[in-house]
Amino acid sequence: MAVCSPSELKDALDVLNAPDCVLISGGTDYFPALKRGGSERTLLNLMKVREMRGISLERSGVRFGAALTWSEIIRADLPPAFDALKSAGKEVGSIQIQNAATLAGNLCNASPAADGVPALLALDAQVELQSAARGARQIPLTEFLKGVRKTDRRPDEILTSIFVPQPPEGMRSIFSKLGSRTYLVISICMTALNVVLDKGGRVRELRVAVGACSPVAQRLSLLEAEAIGQNLREIKVRDDHISPLKPIDDVRASAEYRLEAAKEQIQRALHELSR
Ligand SMILES: Cc1cc2nc3c(=O)[nH]c(=O)nc-3n(C[C@H](O)[C@H](O)[C@H](O)COP(=O)(O)OP(=O)(O)OC[C@H]3O[C@@H](n4cnc5c(N)ncnc54)[C@H](O)[C@@H]3O)c2cc1C
């Protein structure tokens, strides 16, 4: 197995054109899933690519380099709108995993249970992809994630950054994860909520995203729309609010349990945000 670790994006894009080239960042999804016979591949390690490191605060929003690790995100000085993203990072595996694993890997692996996705959906995140032939394109995360292990990434593209448009003034956020134990667990269901309240404590904007309850994590638009003008404690989460969710039965939980858990998680998060 050959490993190539370029420090410039241009070089990384050139290497990507090699036959049998496989992209890796932290490798924490890639290596555990590796089957025998993968050794003839060229691994393109993106962790040293200069343009994909660091967080930049731009006038229109915050740009996260795709090769940032979860530990770097957790330690970053970011406004409260990003608290849910940081909390999600603290739930990704163990500290050892968080030190190696990246945001981009979490998105590109496209697991329904990827803990980073709901928080980024609630931040209206976009992803930037670059190819040597066509340059850069930026698309909403909702369009990038296509299904279980399916993304809109073309074979010659690298996900280079994640962009979050400037969150509204005063936006706060919260993340909750339910698993069958506290640490090192795949989510049964997780939710991220971002809220802005007016001076009277009524909802000006609410964003609710739920993961592990459908092939791709979902925003709940009916609940978001109905919440406007309400006091957070008045909001009662109903079955029709969570109807976009399409959970499966699996070894971790039944679909019915997941729906009940999602409803309860959102209700508790609304209560927590009202304090
Ligand atoms: C013990 C253990 C516990 C875990 N616990 C959790 C958990 O609790 N929650 C959770 O969400 N995940 C968990 N994971 C999964 C994994 O750690 C995360 O999804 C992590 O964020 C993946 O990042 P990575 O950089 O390691 O990805 P990699 O393994 O490097 O890559 C994953 C996929 O993305 C592609 N890719 C990577 N970077 C790019 C890029 N820049 N552009 C295009 N494609 C790219 C790769 O080709 C590969 O297909 C766990 C993994 C392990 C081993």
The ligand as an SDF file (V2000), in Angstrom:
LIG
                    3D

 53 58  0  0  0  0  0  0  0  0999 V2000
  -13.9750    3.2210   17.6990 C   0  0  0  0  0  0  0  0  0  0  0  0
  -14.7370    4.1590   16.7980 C   0  0  0  0  0  0  0  0  0  0  0  0
  -15.7890    4.8880   17.3300 C   0  0  0  0  0  0  0  0  0  0  0  0
  -16.5020    5.7890   16.5260 C   0  0  0  0  0  0  0  0  0  0  0  0
  -17.5320    6.4880   17.0870 N   0  0  0  0  0  0  0  0  0  0  0  0
  -18.2350    7.3630   16.3320 C   0  0  0  0  0  0  0  0  0  0  0  0
  -19.3170    8.1040   16.8950 C   0  0  0  0  0  0  0  0  0  0  0  0
  -19.6250    8.0060   18.0820 O   0  0  0  0  0  0  0  0  0  0  0  0
  -19.9960    8.9540   16.0840 N   0  0  0  0  0  0  0  0  0  0  0  0
  -19.6730    9.1220   14.7550 C   0  0  0  0  0  0  0  0  0  0  0  0
  -20.3120    9.9150   14.0680 O   0  0  0  0  0  0  0  0  0  0  0  0
  -18.6650    8.4160   14.1890 N   0  0  0  0  0  0  0  0  0  0  0  0
  -17.9340    7.5540   14.9340 C   0  0  0  0  0  0  0  0  0  0  0  0
  -16.9150    6.8360   14.3790 N   0  0  0  0  0  0  0  0  0  0  0  0
  -16.6600    6.9800   12.9430 C   0  0  0  0  0  0  0  0  0  0  0  0
  -15.5610    8.0060   12.5670 C   0  0  0  0  0  0  0  0  0  0  0  0
  -14.6240    8.1730   13.6140 O   0  0  0  0  0  0  0  0  0  0  0  0
  -16.1420    9.3810   12.1990 C   0  0  0  0  0  0  0  0  0  0  0  0
  -17.1220    9.2680   11.1890 O   0  0  0  0  0  0  0  0  0  0  0  0
  -15.0390   10.3330   11.7230 C   0  0  0  0  0  0  0  0  0  0  0  0
  -15.4760   11.6760   11.7570 O   0  0  0  0  0  0  0  0  0  0  0  0
  -14.5040    9.9660   10.3420 C   0  0  0  0  0  0  0  0  0  0  0  0
  -13.4570   10.8770   10.0210 O   0  0  0  0  0  0  0  0  0  0  0  0
  -12.0800   10.3710    9.3910 P   0  0  0  0  0  0  0  0  0  0  0  0
  -11.2850   11.5980    9.1250 O   0  0  0  0  0  0  0  0  0  0  0  0
  -11.4240    9.3570   10.2550 O   0  0  0  0  0  0  0  0  0  0  0  0
  -12.6030    9.6960    8.0450 O   0  0  0  0  0  0  0  0  0  0  0  0
  -11.8230    8.6670    7.0800 P   0  0  0  0  0  0  0  0  0  0  0  0
  -11.9120    7.2900    7.6370 O   0  0  0  0  0  0  0  0  0  0  0  0
  -10.4780    9.1840    6.7560 O   0  0  0  0  0  0  0  0  0  0  0  0
  -12.7370    8.7990    5.7730 O   0  0  0  0  0  0  0  0  0  0  0  0
  -14.0910    8.4050    5.7630 C   0  0  0  0  0  0  0  0  0  0  0  0
  -14.6110    8.4420    4.3200 C   0  0  0  0  0  0  0  0  0  0  0  0
  -14.6020    9.7770    3.8470 O   0  0  0  0  0  0  0  0  0  0  0  0
  -13.7450    9.9150    2.6990 C   0  0  0  0  0  0  0  0  0  0  0  0
  -13.0480   11.1970    2.8820 N   0  0  0  0  0  0  0  0  0  0  0  0
  -12.3270   11.5810    3.9800 C   0  0  0  0  0  0  0  0  0  0  0  0
  -11.9230   12.8460    3.8500 N   0  0  0  0  0  0  0  0  0  0  0  0
  -12.3810   13.2800    2.6520 C   0  0  0  0  0  0  0  0  0  0  0  0
  -12.3060   14.5270    1.9490 C   0  0  0  0  0  0  0  0  0  0  0  0
  -11.7120   15.6180    2.4750 N   0  0  0  0  0  0  0  0  0  0  0  0
  -12.8860   14.6200    0.7410 N   0  0  0  0  0  0  0  0  0  0  0  0
  -13.5420   13.5680    0.2080 C   0  0  0  0  0  0  0  0  0  0  0  0
  -13.6570   12.3630    0.8050 N   0  0  0  0  0  0  0  0  0  0  0  0
  -13.0830   12.2250    2.0300 C   0  0  0  0  0  0  0  0  0  0  0  0
  -12.8470    8.7020    2.7100 C   0  0  0  0  0  0  0  0  0  0  0  0
  -12.4510    8.3350    1.3920 O   0  0  0  0  0  0  0  0  0  0  0  0
  -13.7340    7.6560    3.3430 C   0  0  0  0  0  0  0  0  0  0  0  0
  -14.6200    7.1190    2.3900 O   0  0  0  0  0  0  0  0  0  0  0  0
  -16.1650    5.9380   15.1530 C   0  0  0  0  0  0  0  0  0  0  0  0
  -15.0850    5.2060   14.6260 C   0  0  0  0  0  0  0  0  0  0  0  0
  -14.3870    4.3200   15.4330 C   0  0  0  0  0  0  0  0  0  0  0  0
  -13.2360    3.5380   14.8480 C   0  0  0  0  0  0  0  0  0  0  0  0
  1  2  1  0
  2  3  1  0
  2 52  2  0
  3  4  2  0
  4  5  1  0
  4 50  1  0
  5  6  2  0
  6  7  1  0
  6 13  1  0
  7  8  2  0
  7  9  1  0
  9 10  1  0
 10 11  2  0
 10 12  1  0
 12 13  2  0
 13 14  1  0
 14 15  1  0
 14 50  1  0
 15 16  1  0
 16 17  1  0
 16 18  1  0
 18 19  1  0
 18 20  1  0
 20 21  1  0
 20 22  1  0
 22 23  1  0
 23 24  1  0
 24 25  2  0
 24 26  1  0
 24 27  1  0
 27 28  1  0
 28 29  2  0
 28 30  1  0
 28 31  1  0
 31 32  1  0
 32 33  1  0
 33 34  1  0
 33 48  1  0
 34 35  1  0
 35 36  1  0
 35 46  1  0
 36 37  1  0
 36 45  1  0
 37 38  2  0
 38 39  1  0
 39 40  1  0
 39 45  2  0
 40 41  1  0
 40 42  2  0
 42 43  1  0
 43 44  2  0
 44 45  1  0
 46 47  1  0
 46 48  1  0
 48 49  1  0
 50 51  2  0
 51 52  1  0
 52 53  1  0
M  END
$$$$
